[in-house]
Structure formats: C-alpha cells, structure tokens
Amino acid sequence: MNFLNRTKTATAVVDPTFDAPTSAVEDITGDYTIDQTHTRLGFSARHAMVTTVRGQFTDFTGTAHIDTANPAASKVALTIQTASIDTGVADRDGHLKSADFFDADNNKEITFVSTKVEREDASTWLITGDLTMKGVSKPVTIEFESTGSARDPFGNLRVGFEGATSINRKDWGLSWNAALETGGVLVSEKIKLEFDVSAIQNG
C-alpha cells in the first residue's frame, strides 16, 4: 500500500515526515485493547466532484489478538458509536446522522469483526471481516502496515498499525445523493476508510 512517499524497512513503514518508528519487542504476539485517545478511525469522500471532505468517528472500542507465528489465529473486533461521526461541521454531521445516511437513532452501532487474517510480510497484514452498518453486513478487506512498538512512560507496550480501504456506501444502504447540473453527483459513492491505530497490550 502506498502511503505517499513511505518506504518499507524490515519491520515497519517509514514516513520521512515523522521520526523513525521504534521496535520495543521483536514479537508483538498478545492481546490488545485499542487506545481510543491515540487512534483515528477516519473516512473521506468527494464532494461536488471537486474536493475531498474528511471526517472521523470519535467514540469506539476495539480489541485484537495478534499471533505473529500463526497469523490465521489473529482476530480483531471493533464497535463504533454511529452518532460520534464528526466532520467538523454541525449541520453536515446532523445530515449524516439522519435517515438519509446512517439513521443513527435506529442504528446506534457500526461493527467490524474479522473473519480472516493473513500476513504478507514482516510489516503487512491483510484483515478481512464483516462490516455491519444499518443492519447490513458485507465483507471488507483492509491492508494494514505495522508502524512499530514502544514502551510508553507508564510501562505499557503499545503497537501501531495504519491501514486503508475503499467501499461503496450504497452497498450498506447509504444511498442519498443529489445530481449536479454540470453532471455527476454531490457526494461520491466511493468512500475511503482510514485507520491509524494505537493498541495497548493487556496486562
């Protein structure tokens, strides 16, 4: 997966914009809980065919079991509170929460549960799972890159992963749109999902 100008090392993805990643342990096998305060679950969509609007969900919980020797034994589960959607504009967020899109009053949670985990190389993981929104479950595959491990000042072992994939929102019943006089539609059907994950090993 090409994250701009990142280049792979043997253990992590290096982004020249940031400091080099660290590796506190060679084997990150274990059970982890996603750290909500240092994780971003984001998305982006084209608006009016000319610009990109970005947002995120701010309230979520997640767990992961990582098995580096037997990746197939790994698993991930994520629960997102639908009403926590945040694009930085209150009116737009209100529309997204309405029945035109997520219908947050009647569909309070979005979930992802892994069904298959593969490891392509030292730093690349493919996680396939069921993404459920508005009562519809569809399989999604997300490519993740390991971005290192570290011991924080409180003694916690942290691991990082960054991933992305694209989906068609209409597959989950998010079909509202408006035609443009110049052609095309107001909101793209294709949505990019973006994951910047920090997880803490369970004590």
C-alpha positions as CSV (number, residue, x, y, z in Angstrom):
1,M,0.0,0.0,0.0
2,N,1.5,3.3,-1.0
3,F,1.1,5.9,1.7
4,L,2.6,8.8,-0.2
5,N,6.4,8.5,-0.1
6,R,6.7,5.9,2.6
7,T,9.3,3.2,2.2
8,K,9.4,-0.2,3.9
9,T,12.0,-1.4,6.2
10,A,12.3,-4.9,7.5
11,T,10.0,-4.2,10.4
12,A,7.9,-1.1,9.8
13,V,6.8,1.6,7.4
14,V,8.9,4.7,7.4
15,D,7.3,8.1,6.7
16,P,10.0,10.8,6.2
17,T,7.6,13.4,7.6
18,F,7.9,11.8,11.1
19,D,10.6,10.4,13.4
20,A,11.6,6.9,12.7
21,P,9.4,4.2,14.3
22,T,10.6,2.2,17.2
23,S,10.6,-1.5,18.0
24,A,10.4,-2.4,21.7
25,V,9.9,-6.1,21.1
26,E,10.6,-8.5,18.3
27,D,7.4,-10.5,18.8
28,I,4.2,-8.5,19.3
29,T,2.0,-11.6,19.9
30,G,-0.6,-11.0,22.5
31,D,-4.0,-9.5,23.4
32,Y,-4.5,-5.8,22.9
33,T,-7.1,-3.1,23.5
34,I,-7.4,-0.1,21.1
35,D,-6.4,3.2,22.7
36,Q,-9.3,5.5,21.6
37,T,-7.4,8.7,22.6
38,H,-4.5,7.9,20.2
39,T,-6.4,6.2,17.4
40,R,-8.2,7.7,14.4
41,L,-11.0,5.9,12.5
42,G,-11.4,8.2,9.6
43,F,-13.1,8.4,6.2
44,S,-13.0,10.7,3.2
45,A,-15.5,11.3,0.3
46,R,-15.5,13.5,-2.8
47,H,-18.0,16.5,-2.6
48,A,-19.5,18.1,-5.7
49,M,-16.9,16.2,-7.7
50,V,-14.2,18.8,-6.9
51,T,-12.9,18.4,-3.4
52,T,-12.4,15.9,-0.6
53,V,-14.3,16.1,2.7
54,R,-12.8,14.2,5.7
55,G,-14.2,13.0,8.9
56,Q,-13.9,10.5,11.7
57,F,-15.7,8.6,14.4
58,T,-14.7,9.7,17.9
59,D,-16.4,7.1,20.1
60,F,-15.4,3.5,19.7
61,T,-14.0,0.4,21.4
62,G,-11.9,-2.4,20.0
63,T,-9.8,-5.5,20.8
64,A,-7.2,-7.5,18.9
65,H,-5.4,-10.8,19.4
66,I,-2.2,-10.8,17.4
67,D,-0.3,-14.1,16.7
68,T,2.8,-13.4,14.6
69,A,3.7,-17.1,14.3
70,N,0.2,-18.2,13.2
71,P,-1.5,-15.1,11.7
72,A,-4.7,-17.0,11.0
73,A,-5.2,-17.3,14.7
74,S,-5.3,-13.5,15.0
75,K,-8.6,-11.6,15.3
76,V,-10.0,-8.1,15.6
77,A,-13.3,-6.7,16.8
78,L,-14.4,-3.1,16.6
79,T,-17.6,-1.3,17.7
80,I,-18.2,2.3,16.7
81,Q,-21.0,4.6,18.1
82,T,-22.6,5.9,14.9
83,A,-23.7,9.2,16.4
84,S,-20.0,10.1,17.1
85,I,-19.4,10.9,13.4
86,D,-17.5,14.2,13.2
87,T,-16.7,16.2,10.0
88,G,-16.2,19.5,11.8
89,V,-19.5,21.0,10.5
90,A,-22.5,20.5,12.8
91,D,-25.1,20.8,10.0
92,R,-23.3,18.2,7.9
93,D,-22.9,15.9,10.8
94,G,-26.6,16.2,11.5
95,H,-27.4,15.2,8.0
96,L,-25.1,12.2,8.1
97,K,-26.8,11.0,11.3
98,S,-30.2,11.4,9.7
99,A,-32.2,8.7,7.9
100,D,-30.7,9.9,4.6
101,F,-27.4,8.3,5.7
102,F,-26.6,6.4,8.9
103,D,-30.0,6.8,10.7
104,A,-28.1,6.9,13.9
105,D,-31.2,7.0,16.1
106,N,-32.2,3.5,14.9
107,N,-28.7,2.2,14.1
108,K,-26.6,3.1,17.1
109,E,-23.5,1.0,16.3
110,I,-21.2,0.1,13.4
111,T,-19.2,-3.1,13.9
112,F,-16.3,-4.8,12.3
113,V,-15.5,-8.4,13.2
114,S,-12.6,-10.2,11.5
115,T,-13.1,-13.5,9.7
116,K,-9.6,-14.0,8.2
117,V,-6.2,-12.6,9.0
118,E,-3.2,-13.0,6.8
119,R,0.4,-11.7,7.0
120,E,2.1,-10.9,3.7
121,D,5.5,-10.0,5.0
122,A,7.2,-8.6,8.2
123,S,5.0,-5.5,8.2
124,T,2.0,-6.1,6.0
125,W,-1.2,-7.6,7.3
126,L,-4.5,-8.3,5.4
127,I,-7.6,-8.3,7.6
128,T,-10.9,-9.5,6.2
129,G,-14.0,-9.1,8.2
130,D,-17.7,-8.3,8.2
131,L,-18.5,-4.6,8.3
132,T,-22.1,-4.0,9.6
133,M,-23.9,-0.7,9.1
134,K,-27.7,-0.1,9.1
135,G,-28.3,-3.8,9.6
136,V,-26.3,-4.8,6.5
137,S,-23.2,-6.9,6.8
138,K,-20.7,-7.0,3.9
139,P,-17.1,-8.4,3.8
140,V,-14.3,-5.9,3.7
141,T,-10.5,-6.4,3.4
142,I,-8.2,-3.9,4.9
143,E,-4.4,-3.8,4.3
144,F,-2.5,-2.7,7.4
145,E,1.1,-1.8,7.8
146,S,2.8,-2.3,11.2
147,T,4.3,1.0,12.4
148,G,6.3,-0.3,15.3
149,S,6.1,-1.0,19.0
150,A,7.1,1.1,22.0
151,R,7.0,1.2,25.8
152,D,5.3,4.3,26.9
153,P,6.2,6.3,30.1
154,F,3.6,4.3,32.0
155,G,5.1,0.9,31.1
156,N,2.5,-0.1,28.6
157,L,3.5,-2.0,25.5
158,R,2.0,-0.2,22.5
159,V,1.8,-1.3,18.9
160,G,0.8,0.8,15.9
161,F,-0.9,-0.1,12.6
162,E,-2.0,2.1,9.7
163,G,-4.5,0.9,7.1
164,A,-6.9,1.9,4.4
165,T,-9.5,0.5,2.1
166,S,-12.4,1.8,-0.1
167,I,-16.0,0.8,-0.1
168,N,-19.2,1.7,-2.0
169,R,-21.6,3.3,0.6
170,K,-24.6,2.2,-1.4
171,D,-23.8,-1.4,-0.5
172,W,-24.8,-0.6,3.1
173,G,-27.9,1.4,2.1
174,L,-26.3,4.8,2.4
175,S,-27.7,5.9,-0.9
176,W,-28.8,9.5,-0.6
177,N,-27.4,11.9,-3.2
178,A,-28.2,14.9,-5.4
179,A,-27.5,15.4,-9.1
180,L,-25.4,18.3,-10.2
181,E,-26.4,20.5,-13.1
182,T,-22.9,20.0,-14.6
183,G,-23.1,16.3,-14.3
184,G,-22.1,13.9,-11.6
185,V,-23.4,13.8,-8.1
186,L,-23.0,15.8,-4.9
187,V,-21.4,13.0,-2.8
188,S,-19.2,10.3,-4.1
189,E,-20.4,6.7,-3.8
190,K,-16.9,5.6,-3.2
191,I,-15.7,6.2,0.4
192,K,-12.1,5.8,1.6
193,L,-11.7,4.4,5.1
194,E,-8.6,5.2,7.0
195,F,-7.2,3.7,10.2
196,D,-4.4,5.0,12.4
197,V,-4.4,2.6,15.3
198,S,-2.6,2.5,18.6
199,A,-3.2,-0.5,20.8
200,I,-2.1,-1.3,24.3
201,Q,-1.2,-4.9,25.3
202,N,-3.5,-6.2,28.1
203,G,-1.8,-6.5,31.4
